Amino acid sequence: MALVKVVLTVVLFYCLIATQRYWYFLISWFVNVAVIASISWWIARRITRDFLCKTIFPRVDPTGKAVLITGCDSGFGHMTAIELNRIGFFVFATCLDSNGEGAKELLTNAQYRNRIVTLKMNVTNPDEISAAFDRVQHVLSDSSSGTNELYAMVNNAGIGLSSPIEWAKENSLDPYDTHIDVNTMGVIRVTRKFLPLIRKSKGRIVNLSSIAARTNLLGINPYSVSKAATSKFTEGLQEELAPFGVTSIDVNPWFFKTPILNPQNIITSAFKRYNESTEDVRTTYGPEWLRRVAKGVVTLVTDPNIVIQHPEQVVDTLVDAITSAEPDAVYRVISPGIRGIFWVISDFLPWELIIYSRRLLNKLQDLRKVNVDEYLSDSMFK
């Protein structure tokens, strides 16, 4: 069938070339207008966003404003909490463990310790979300806190432990249900609970999805599914909450060097699910597939040509989303080189060629020499 499509494409190509004098001028005019309009819009956007919004238009004044950030034990949430505290916002930093090292480091490293509060919150636990909400309301009502409104919330908490769909206990939907519960439903639960405070302040909701919400890579389907749902949830909020003066923003980072990209944790979790799967599944996939998954994980999360080494780029983007006079509806935080490849493969090519391109990239990855032995142990191969 693929050969038939190729032959038909070639035949149609030559037919269109032969008859182009009858229709080309129409397309040429349309393309010229579209290209010039697109370039004009792009330049205007860059001038507005990168010059006017950062040098002339006033930034959001942090005085008296609070920001709630989920997932502050480490990574983007931890770094963003410290930065927002530094520039003057009151920060509610939620952590899985409010007595853990991450929470303690927040209080130690915060420039203004009287303007940061750590809260225990598991985004899958409605009781903990309600308890955090009550604490936030109490602080906002306390005149001595120096803040009286929740201006923004950053839904950052998430997980990234994926594996093939059959690697799970029989009749289990893990890891899909786990990822959706944290990465999607967690965002929805927290947003639903704190929305009255954001609506009152006419503030901003910033949700971290991922570039993986728009394209998929081998082995991370559960993660991509959950992030795609989060991205669409944010898109819906942009229309739903605009009449109330609430701005909803979708931040799509590429893969950055943070604790979530720990290859040992990802591989161990995937192999645990493999060993819990049925005997038929284990026989079908086998040790070679296990090594392939491990190789893919190590390449994806450790290769400096893929993983961006400076997570501060995401922190700067989150700060801009909260403080800019005119924030973007969607931020894509990605290096220029990967952005170009991503644009061609995901936005420009026909869908079938996108699939072929991904499969070709997977085959090229299989040819790479990657040492995964340090991440494997005999106990993984039961």
Phi, psi and omega per residue, in radians:
M1 nan -0.685 3.114
A2 -1.074 -0.670 3.133
L3 -1.135 -0.694 3.112
V4 -1.069 -0.746 3.140
K5 -1.111 -0.702 3.130
V6 -1.114 -0.805 -3.129
V7 -1.082 -0.815 3.120
L8 -1.069 -0.677 3.116
T9 -1.071 -0.772 3.140
V10 -1.119 -0.776 -3.135
V11 -1.084 -0.831 -3.142
L12 -1.109 -0.631 3.124
F13 -1.042 -0.843 -3.114
Y14 -1.208 -0.577 3.079
C15 -1.130 -0.735 3.127
L16 -1.186 -0.648 3.089
I17 -1.097 -0.723 -3.096
A18 -1.188 -0.480 -3.078
T19 -1.924 0.271 -2.997
Q20 -1.138 -0.443 -3.113
R21 -1.147 -0.331 -3.123
Y22 -1.531 -0.329 -3.060
W23 -2.350 -0.242 -2.991
Y24 -1.124 -0.618 -3.079
F25 -1.094 -0.557 3.104
L26 -1.169 -0.832 3.134
I27 -1.158 -0.696 -3.133
S28 -1.028 -0.771 3.127
W29 -1.106 -0.794 -3.110
F30 -1.115 -0.760 -3.125
V31 -1.111 -0.748 3.138
N32 -1.040 -0.803 3.136
V33 -1.106 -0.783 -3.111
A34 -1.111 -0.744 -3.122
V35 -1.155 -0.814 -3.126
I36 -1.116 -0.728 3.120
A37 -1.118 -0.716 3.141
S38 -1.138 -0.758 3.126
I39 -1.115 -0.729 3.134
S40 -1.091 -0.763 3.133
W41 -1.115 -0.744 -3.102
W42 -1.097 -0.781 -3.141
I43 -1.140 -0.753 3.130
A44 -1.081 -0.699 3.139
R45 -1.146 -0.746 -3.141
R46 -1.138 -0.726 3.121
I47 -1.095 -0.779 -3.116
T48 -1.147 -0.856 -3.021
R49 -1.337 -0.782 -3.007
D50 -1.586 -0.278 3.138
F51 -2.052 -1.097 -3.058
L52 -1.092 -0.821 -3.076
C53 -1.191 -0.421 -3.072
K54 -1.761 -0.286 -3.072
T55 -2.140 -0.561 -3.052
I56 -1.908 -0.939 -3.139
F57 -1.171 2.425 -3.120
P58 -1.208 2.480 3.036
R59 -1.359 2.874 3.100
V60 -1.116 2.238 3.123
D61 -1.312 2.081 -3.083
P62 -1.322 -0.152 -3.064
T63 -1.030 2.146 3.098
G64 1.346 0.053 -3.083
K65 -1.836 2.459 3.120
A66 -2.013 2.670 3.089
V67 -2.264 2.322 3.052
L68 -1.754 2.269 3.139
I69 -2.229 2.241 3.087
T70 -1.651 2.699 3.077
G71 1.211 0.894 -3.066
C72 -1.714 0.167 3.110
D73 -1.073 -0.600 -3.124
S74 -2.825 -3.119 2.987
G75 1.181 -2.586 -3.064
F76 -0.997 -0.771 -3.104
G77 -1.076 -0.767 3.141
H78 -1.070 -0.852 -3.094
M79 -1.194 -0.657 -3.134
T80 -1.190 -0.659 3.116
A81 -1.059 -0.767 3.140
I82 -1.146 -0.716 -3.111
E83 -1.204 -0.761 3.130
L84 -1.151 -0.618 3.058
N85 -1.111 -0.691 -3.110
R86 -1.107 -0.648 -3.067
I87 -1.572 0.030 2.955
G88 2.047 -0.037 3.095
F89 -1.366 2.631 2.929
F90 -1.457 2.257 -3.004
V91 -2.034 2.222 2.930
F92 -1.746 1.835 -3.085
A93 -1.776 1.953 -3.131
T94 -1.609 2.445 -3.093
C95 -2.335 2.659 3.006
L96 -1.088 -0.684 3.132
D97 -2.168 1.793 -3.091
S98 -1.251 -0.167 3.079
N99 -1.925 0.136 -3.095
G100 -1.394 3.129 -3.100
E101 -1.104 -0.669 -3.132
G102 -1.087 -0.785 3.130
A103 -1.134 -0.697 3.134
K104 -1.135 -0.692 3.128
E105 -1.149 -0.599 3.089
L106 -1.031 -0.827 -3.112
L107 -1.205 -0.560 3.141
T108 -1.284 -0.725 -3.028
N109 -1.581 -0.207 3.139
A110 -1.125 2.333 -3.122
Q111 -1.209 -0.597 3.136
Y112 -2.147 1.641 -3.037
R113 -1.185 -0.354 3.103
N114 -1.392 -0.047 -3.137
R115 -2.103 0.518 3.044
I116 -2.523 2.367 3.124
V117 -2.284 2.264 3.062
T118 -1.663 2.397 -3.109
L119 -2.236 2.486 3.054
K120 -1.412 2.155 3.102
M121 -2.697 2.073 2.910
N122 -1.724 2.077 -3.010
V123 -1.183 -0.116 3.061
T124 -1.669 -0.023 -3.063
N125 -1.956 1.806 -3.110
P126 -1.033 -0.578 -3.141
D127 -1.149 -0.725 3.123
E128 -1.205 -0.617 3.084
I129 -1.127 -0.748 3.128
S130 -1.136 -0.701 3.122
A131 -1.119 -0.706 3.103
A132 -1.141 -0.680 3.115
F133 -1.083 -0.761 3.128
D134 -1.086 -0.699 -3.139
R135 -1.160 -0.716 3.119
V136 -1.096 -0.797 3.107
Q137 -1.039 -0.693 3.140
H138 -1.109 -0.774 -3.131
V139 -1.147 -0.731 -3.121
L140 -1.141 -0.521 -3.138
S141 -1.466 -0.158 -3.140
D142 -1.553 1.970 -3.079
S143 -1.089 -0.432 -3.119
S144 -1.318 -0.197 -3.098
S145 -1.304 -0.386 -3.129
G146 1.446 0.117 3.094
T147 -2.398 2.573 -3.127
N148 -2.378 0.098 3.112
E149 -2.605 2.522 3.021
L150 -1.593 1.817 -3.029
Y151 -1.468 -0.576 -3.065
A152 -2.602 2.718 3.005
M153 -2.340 2.443 -3.136
V154 -2.055 1.894 3.098
N155 -1.486 1.586 -3.047
N156 -1.836 -0.470 -3.027
A157 -0.998 2.349 3.131
G158 -2.950 2.930 3.097
I159 -2.235 2.844 -3.137
G160 -2.574 0.997 3.136
L161 -1.990 1.748 -3.019
S162 -2.003 2.956 3.090
S163 -2.984 2.907 3.112
P164 -1.002 2.671 -2.998
I165 -1.070 -0.528 -3.102
E166 -1.451 -0.167 -3.134
W167 -1.432 1.491 -3.139
A168 -2.984 2.921 3.044
K169 -1.072 2.681 -3.130
E170 -1.020 2.341 -3.128
N171 1.196 0.217 3.102
S172 -1.693 2.540 3.074
L173 -1.774 0.142 3.084
D174 -1.171 2.428 0.138
P175 -1.638 0.148 -3.126
Y176 -1.086 -0.838 -3.101
D177 -1.128 -0.596 3.119
T178 -1.148 -0.823 -3.135
H179 -1.129 -0.755 -3.134
I180 -1.172 -0.648 -3.139
D181 -1.092 -0.695 -3.114
V182 -1.525 -0.981 -2.961
N183 -1.316 -0.454 -3.117
T184 -1.950 -1.071 -3.095
M185 -1.137 -0.547 3.074
G186 -1.059 -0.764 3.101
V187 -1.099 -0.748 -3.112
I188 -1.172 -0.736 3.142
R189 -1.059 -0.863 -3.081
V190 -1.159 -0.748 3.133
T191 -1.065 -0.797 -3.127
R192 -1.052 -0.695 -3.069
K193 -1.265 -0.730 -3.016
F194 -1.670 -0.061 -3.093
L195 -0.997 -0.701 3.126
P196 -0.976 -0.625 3.133
L197 -1.259 -0.680 3.114
I198 -1.195 -0.700 3.135
R199 -1.129 -0.660 3.139
K200 -1.108 -0.661 -3.112
S201 -1.556 -0.062 -3.047
K202 0.939 0.842 -3.013
G203 -1.683 -2.592 -2.998
R204 -2.304 2.514 3.030
I205 -2.012 2.098 -3.123
V206 -2.001 2.030 -3.118
N207 -1.949 2.251 3.065
L208 -1.547 1.932 2.948
S209 -1.754 -2.092 -3.119
S210 -3.053 2.747 2.952
I211 -1.029 -0.506 3.113
A212 -1.123 -0.226 3.054
A213 -1.243 -0.347 -3.064
R214 -1.920 -0.261 3.073
T215 -2.581 2.759 -3.077
N216 -2.116 2.635 3.096
L217 -2.220 2.680 -3.090
L218 -0.996 2.168 3.031
G219 1.705 -0.151 -3.091
I220 -2.075 0.475 -3.090
N221 -1.020 -0.774 3.111
P222 -1.021 -0.720 3.110
Y223 -1.113 -0.807 -3.123
S224 -1.105 -0.721 3.135
V225 -1.059 -0.807 -3.107
S226 -1.165 -0.688 -3.129
K227 -1.275 -0.576 3.077
A228 -1.125 -0.711 3.105
A229 -1.120 -0.694 3.107
T230 -1.123 -0.711 3.121
S231 -1.091 -0.745 3.119
K232 -1.198 -0.608 3.064
F233 -1.055 -0.763 3.117
T234 -1.124 -0.725 3.121
E235 -1.049 -0.706 3.102
G236 -1.149 -0.676 3.123
L237 -1.120 -0.563 -3.123
Q238 -1.037 -0.641 3.108
E239 -1.470 -0.691 -3.035
E240 -1.195 -0.653 -3.011
L241 -1.783 -0.149 -3.139
A242 -0.980 -0.700 3.131
P243 -1.075 -0.334 3.132
F244 -1.672 0.089 3.139
G245 1.398 0.218 3.139
V246 -1.633 2.293 3.130
T247 -1.767 2.228 3.109
S248 -1.939 2.303 -2.992
I249 -2.264 2.346 3.136
D250 -1.876 2.080 3.124
V251 -1.868 2.131 -3.098
N252 -1.971 1.569 3.086
P253 -1.385 2.647 2.905
W254 -1.328 -2.915 3.112
F255 -1.441 2.055 -3.138
F256 -2.000 2.698 -3.116
K257 -1.303 1.698 3.099
T258 -2.418 2.956 -3.123
P259 -1.020 -0.412 -3.128
I260 -1.148 -0.411 3.136
L261 -1.666 0.927 3.085
N262 -1.601 1.894 -3.040
P263 -1.054 -0.622 -3.124
Q264 -1.114 -0.782 3.134
N265 -1.104 -0.754 -3.102
I266 -1.151 -0.800 -3.114
I267 -1.163 -0.783 -3.140
T268 -1.054 -0.749 3.124
S269 -1.117 -0.754 -3.138
A270 -1.128 -0.745 -3.115
F271 -1.221 -0.530 3.069
K272 -1.102 -0.748 3.113
R273 -1.157 -0.651 3.098
Y274 -1.053 -0.803 -3.111
N275 -1.209 -0.366 3.103
E276 -1.523 -0.166 -3.112
S277 -1.351 3.029 -3.072
T278 -1.231 2.835 -3.138
E279 -1.088 -0.638 3.128
D280 -1.081 -0.738 3.127
V281 -1.132 -0.786 -3.117
R282 -1.108 -0.644 3.127
T283 -1.214 -0.709 -3.101
T284 -1.114 -0.783 -3.099
Y285 -1.423 -0.988 3.057
G286 1.306 3.016 -3.077
P287 -1.025 -0.619 -3.111
E288 -1.125 -0.666 3.102
W289 -1.200 -0.601 3.089
L290 -1.049 -0.796 3.138
R291 -1.165 -0.591 3.113
R292 -1.139 -0.762 3.104
V293 -1.082 -0.788 3.139
A294 -1.067 -0.721 3.137
K295 -1.122 -0.737 3.124
G296 -1.103 -0.709 3.135
V297 -1.123 -0.842 -3.107
V298 -1.068 -0.742 3.131
T299 -1.114 -0.794 -3.050
L300 -1.161 -0.670 -2.988
V301 -1.839 -0.044 3.141
T302 -2.143 -0.370 -3.102
D303 -1.162 2.051 -3.124
P304 -1.131 -0.296 3.070
N305 -1.357 -0.261 3.129
I306 -1.889 -0.901 -3.098
V307 -1.443 2.191 3.109
I308 -1.347 2.285 -2.950
Q309 -1.490 -0.088 -3.030
H310 -2.115 1.557 -3.133
P311 -1.127 -0.212 3.098
E312 -1.019 -0.440 3.107
Q313 -1.065 -0.684 3.129
V314 -1.232 -0.705 3.111
V315 -1.046 -0.793 3.114
D316 -1.058 -0.659 3.120
T317 -1.157 -0.750 3.128
L318 -1.115 -0.711 3.107
V319 -1.117 -0.733 3.119
D320 -1.113 -0.676 3.134
A321 -1.086 -0.536 -3.107
I322 -1.543 -0.579 -2.986
T323 -1.862 -0.257 -3.074
S324 -1.175 2.512 3.076
A325 -1.147 -0.491 -3.118
E326 -2.467 1.381 -3.097
P327 -1.227 2.694 3.061
D328 -1.269 2.680 3.051
A329 -1.255 -0.580 3.138
V330 -2.384 2.259 3.035
Y331 -1.936 2.268 3.045
R332 -1.992 1.935 -3.059
V333 -1.720 1.808 -2.995
I334 -2.738 2.624 -3.136
S335 -1.265 2.663 -3.079
P336 -1.009 -0.705 -3.119
G337 -1.122 -0.854 3.125
I338 -1.163 -0.595 3.112
R339 -1.024 -0.738 -3.140
G340 -1.119 -0.800 3.119
I341 -1.098 -0.770 -3.123
F342 -1.071 -0.737 -3.119
W343 -1.103 -0.796 -3.105
V344 -1.128 -0.840 -3.037
I345 -1.279 -0.683 -2.996
S346 -1.684 -0.449 -3.020
D347 -2.015 -0.320 -2.972
F348 -1.888 -0.759 -3.054
L349 -1.295 2.661 2.972
P350 -1.035 2.690 -3.001
W351 -1.003 -0.731 -3.115
E352 -1.121 -0.662 3.108
L353 -1.214 -0.541 3.053
I354 -1.071 -0.773 3.137
I355 -1.105 -0.785 3.117
Y356 -1.081 -0.687 3.132
S357 -1.097 -0.748 3.120
R358 -1.103 -0.737 3.136
R359 -1.138 -0.646 3.097
L360 -1.129 -0.751 3.110
L361 -1.075 -0.676 3.112
N362 -1.133 -0.690 3.114
K363 -1.173 -0.698 3.094
L364 -1.115 -0.625 3.104
Q365 -1.134 -0.659 3.127
D366 -1.099 -0.470 -3.118
L367 -1.409 -0.271 -3.112
R368 -1.258 2.559 3.088
K369 -1.607 1.913 -3.127
V370 -2.240 2.209 -3.141
N371 -1.480 2.007 -3.120
V372 -1.982 0.026 -3.047
D373 -1.059 -0.587 -3.117
E374 -1.178 -0.300 -3.140
Y375 -1.731 -0.070 -3.076
L376 -1.938 2.693 3.054
S377 -2.517 2.804 -3.101
D378 -1.075 -0.504 -3.100
S379 -1.190 -0.321 3.123
M380 -1.305 -0.437 -3.066
F381 -1.768 1.320 3.139
K382 -1.483 nan nan
